[in-house]
Amino acid sequence: MINDRNRLGEETSPYLLQHKDNPVHWRAWSAETLALAKESGKPILLSSGYAACHWCHVMAAESFESEAIAALMNENFVNVKVDREERPDIDHLYQQALQLTGRRGGWPLTMFLTPDGEPFWGGTYFPPEPRHGMPGFADILKAVSELWREKPDVVTRNVAAIGDGLNRLAETAPAEPISPDLVETIAEKLDDYIDRAHGGVGGAPKFPQAASLEFLWRAWKRTGRASFRDAALTTLDHICQGGIYDHLGGGFARYSTDERWLAPHFEKMLYDNAQLVDLLTLVWQEERKPLYAARIEETIEWALREMRLPEGVFASSLDADSEHEEGKFYVWSAAEVDAVLGPRAAAFRAVYDIEKGGNWEGKAIPNRLRDMALLSAQDEAALAEDRAKLLAARAARVRPGRDDKALADWNGLMIAAIATAAQVFERRDWLEAAAAAFDFIAARMTTAEGRLLHSYGAGRAKHMAVLDDYADLARAALVLHEATGETRFLERCRDWIEIVETHYRDQSAGGYFFTADDAEALIRRAKIAEDAPLPSGNGTMTQALAQLYHLTGEDRYRERAESSLAAFAGVVRRGLLGYSTLLNGAETLRDGLQIVVIGARDADDTTALLRVVHGASLPGRTLAVVAPGSTLPHDRPAAGKTQIDGKAAAYVCRGATCSLPITTPADLQEALRAPR
């Protein structure tokens, strides 16, 4: 029998294990499950979510723990639970299917499929009974079951209509190349959407959208247009001082439910924090704001303290809820702060907006939005001591759950962010942590044939990697190669790039598929160029290929990047917004600055030159440290360059033209300030 019992206890995903005791006879997605669905002739009820998802918990408590609703599910459907982080290929496919029906995507995702996996209807969260204009889940189960049994022609029409839309997921449209003028037009359009008072794109809810902010920052660096810079700084200031940031423990929540960045949806995701550390580091290099330096350090220390697993890699997320209540771990009352801080409480509460009555649902979310300016060094030091006391008191509370699975792509983002910050802030301990995480993935999340696996949990690596895994880890490998000079990182990057070319490239139309050609067969293969909360794999791959080309001079990398950009030129022109990572890759390929420092890596004169490079905000630049006497590839613009009178020398190259040798930090700083 198919619906004989709940089988999720056999899984390793923390999210799936959260549902192992439901009366629903859940199964994980597998070839066996699909075969059994075909044998039974029952439709599939697919439910996709993730461990830190608040509304996933709500629907679980209301519906999946209900004996009556579970009985309806077990009788009429083959019930499949998917961890959308563990199986992003499945989740993305059916999220797209839902949106093709005119409904907004999100989690929990609830989709009804034929036994062949073809979608015919769906939604997201449903209450157990009708509420606030929403249909009840029990009624939906009855209606869909009746539709399946009695109106197969309607199901067939729905399958065909959605299928036509899904067929277009991998389509690319030829168009004129992505020109500098088009990039500037897109930057201006995105700038128009920025909230000038509070930062961020549009109104509530607000997501950090780090890729879009980096795109605007790059636009400012190119053009000098002040509004682009202001958009980035206003947003980052509010994010760093708002309630979306955990002022006691560090780290950013996933998004803000209001336009001011005060009230977050309290879950913390590894990928958001990685991207914000990267962006803050890039902007700090120009602005030198102590606020940004503090948030970078605090967030990295949070990741190392609370997210690093014993194996050295990073866990996926922290839950929004504790004790079945959203945000309970993070909010305070005035009386609680008074009890911990005593005479210091009034001063602290005034700065962090913790007043009687609270600022959110009767409690207070610590924030500094009322006055975002930092105080004197003495006052900030006192506040830091206060925060440490409150953090120690908070440690006695029931902690939100942690999703302990490690994902290759999210780790790639965090490894790159930490390794970049390690160079900028000269933190060898951070660099060692980043390298250790990378080495674990290379050793334990990789097959004997060198193929990456996507997820690691409970001592087991599972699921063939998606494009994003290779793209984000290739980028991390390039950062580690730059930071250490170790060729093993560069060689690993090259190996992964070749695997992507073999198994993910669309040989006919260009660009890369999200899944490999020998991965588990889903009903469609998608090609994704648009950013989501995660940067698109095609965009990141374009950046990695561009940097490999600048680093090695090998035309094959340039040709592959150009092929991808050509493949997506049409969709970029149609959509304009949402392609920031891809457009950043286009700029890196076209205008990427190449800096070569020839000298012994640990010598004082080399270190002095590198400190200047790491202190300059140069998005998309490539840096190579070359030992004296080494030979650069002949097709590199700096080929044949040497030290000068035994001193370390830097060469700043744009296109095929390099500067004269630069041996002093002051002269290098001036050269890097030159207009691009």
Buried (B, 14 or more C-beta within 10 A) or exposed (E): EBBEEBBBEEBBBBBBBBBBEBBBBBBBBEEEBBEBBBEBEBBBBBBBBBBBBBBBBBBBEBBBBBEEBBBBBBEBBBBBBBBBBBBBBBBBBBBBBBBBBEEEBBBBBBBBBBBEBBBBBBBBBBBBBEEEEEBBBBBBBEEBBEBBEEEEEEBEEBBEEBBEBBEEBBEBBEBEEBEEEBBBEBBBEBBEEBBEEBBBBEEBBBBBBBBBBBBBBBBBBBBEBEBBBBBBBBBBBBBBBBBBBBBBBBBBBBBBBBBBBBBBBBBBBBBBBBBBBBBBBBBBBBBEBEBBBBBBBBBBBBBBEBBBBEBBBBBBBBBBBBEEEBBBBBBBBBEBBBEBBEEBBEBBBEBBBBEEEBBBEEBBBBBBBEEEEBEEEEEEEBBEEBBEBBBEBBEEEEBBBBBBBBBBBBBBBBBBBBBBBBBBBEBEEBBBBBBBBBBBBBEBBBEEEEBBBBBBBEEEBBBBBBBBBBBBBBBBBBBBBBBBBEEBBBEBBBBBBEBBBEBBBBEEBBBBBBBBEEBBEBBBBBBBBBBBBBBBBBBBBBBBBBBBBBBBBBEBBBEBBBBBBBBBBBBBBEEEBBBBBBBBBBBBBBBBBBBBBBBBBEEEBBBBBBBBBBBBBBBBBBBBBBEBEEEBEEEBBBEEBEBEEEBBBBBBBBEEEBBEBBBBBEBBBEBBEEEE
